Amino acid sequence: MLIKYNSDIRELDKFKMSPLMIACYYGRYYNVKYILEKCNEHLYINHRSEEGYSALHYAVLREHVDIVKLLLDESAASASI
């Protein structure tokens, strides 16, 4: 959908949730990977929603272990730069 409608992957919805957070919540591993590749910004990964949750929180809450690992790997890579 993001590609089809040429959407901005940094845009937030009315709850201040990013496409990354939504993909993490629903367990969309390949969407998460795509977004991380296109938007390699440490601040974007750590952005918090209106409820105070980050993308990592949503992945953990929904028990998407593969996405949790992906986010942690990406955070570690960003921190070492």
Secondary structure, DSSP 8 states (H G I E B T S, - for coil): -TTTTT--TT---TTS--HHHHHHHHT-HHHHHHHHHH---HHHHH---TTS--HHHHHHHTT-HHHHHHHHHHHHHHHT-
